[in-house]
Amino acid sequence: MLIAKLSSKGQISIPQPIREAARLEPGDRVGFEFRGDDIVLTPIRKRALSSFKGVWRTAVPVEDLAPLRQQRASDWAAHYREED
């Protein structure tokens, strides 16, 4: 077990072997949660948008969405005119 000391400001340093094993770097974010009597530290991973490529697919090719977008914009404009 590795041990860290809590500072007067409530801060701790994560021991180097833990940082290396978790691939934590300066500026990375971590989450804390209780699991029973334990406190669990979890790295919050940043994911580049490029990593989501191909995850969401449209049923319609993107170029075919222009008429739908135009209709939706017209519907919104009509909606706001009705409220005035």
C-alpha positions as CSV (number, residue, x, y, z in Angstrom):
1,M,0.0,0.0,0.0
2,L,1.3,3.5,-0.9
3,I,0.5,6.3,1.5
4,A,0.1,10.0,0.8
5,K,-0.3,12.8,3.4
6,L,-3.2,15.3,3.4
7,S,-2.0,18.9,3.4
8,S,-3.6,21.7,5.4
9,K,-5.4,22.8,2.2
10,G,-6.9,19.3,1.8
11,Q,-4.5,18.3,-1.0
12,I,-2.6,15.1,-1.7
13,S,0.0,14.1,-4.1
14,I,-0.7,10.9,-6.0
15,P,2.4,8.6,-5.6
16,Q,4.5,8.3,-8.8
17,P,3.9,4.5,-9.3
18,I,0.2,5.1,-9.2
19,R,0.4,8.1,-11.6
20,E,2.5,6.0,-14.0
21,A,0.3,2.9,-13.8
22,A,-2.9,5.1,-14.4
23,R,-1.1,7.1,-17.1
24,L,-1.9,10.3,-15.3
25,E,-0.3,13.5,-16.4
26,P,-0.3,17.1,-15.1
27,G,-3.7,18.7,-15.8
28,D,-5.5,15.4,-16.0
29,R,-8.8,15.2,-14.1
30,V,-9.7,12.5,-11.6
31,G,-13.0,11.6,-9.9
32,F,-13.6,10.5,-6.3
33,E,-16.4,8.3,-5.1
34,F,-17.3,6.3,-2.0
35,R,-17.5,2.6,-2.2
36,G,-18.5,1.5,1.3
37,D,-15.8,2.8,3.6
38,D,-13.3,3.2,0.7
39,I,-12.7,6.3,-1.4
40,V,-12.0,5.4,-5.1
41,L,-10.0,7.7,-7.4
42,T,-10.9,7.2,-11.1
43,P,-9.1,8.9,-14.0
44,I,-11.4,11.0,-16.2
45,R,-10.3,10.2,-19.7
46,K,-10.5,12.8,-22.4
47,R,-11.5,11.4,-25.7
48,A,-10.9,13.1,-28.9
49,L,-13.9,13.6,-31.2
50,S,-12.1,11.6,-33.8
51,S,-12.3,8.6,-31.6
52,F,-16.1,8.6,-32.1
53,K,-15.9,8.5,-35.9
54,G,-18.3,5.9,-37.1
55,V,-20.1,5.5,-33.8
56,W,-23.1,7.5,-34.7
57,R,-24.5,6.8,-38.2
58,T,-27.3,8.6,-39.8
59,A,-30.0,6.6,-41.7
60,V,-29.8,9.3,-44.4
61,P,-26.6,10.5,-46.1
62,V,-25.6,13.9,-44.7
63,E,-26.0,15.7,-48.0
64,D,-29.7,14.6,-48.0
65,L,-30.3,16.3,-44.6
66,A,-30.3,19.9,-46.1
67,P,-34.1,19.9,-46.9
68,L,-34.9,18.5,-43.5
69,R,-32.8,21.3,-41.8
70,Q,-34.5,23.9,-43.9
71,Q,-37.9,22.6,-43.0
72,R,-37.0,22.5,-39.3
73,A,-35.8,26.1,-39.5
74,S,-39.0,27.1,-41.2
75,D,-41.0,25.3,-38.4
76,W,-39.1,27.2,-35.7
77,A,-39.6,30.5,-37.4
78,A,-43.3,29.9,-37.7
79,H,-43.5,28.8,-34.1
80,Y,-41.9,32.0,-32.8
81,R,-44.1,34.2,-35.1
82,E,-47.2,32.5,-33.5
83,E,-46.0,33.4,-30.0
84,D,-45.7,37.1,-30.8
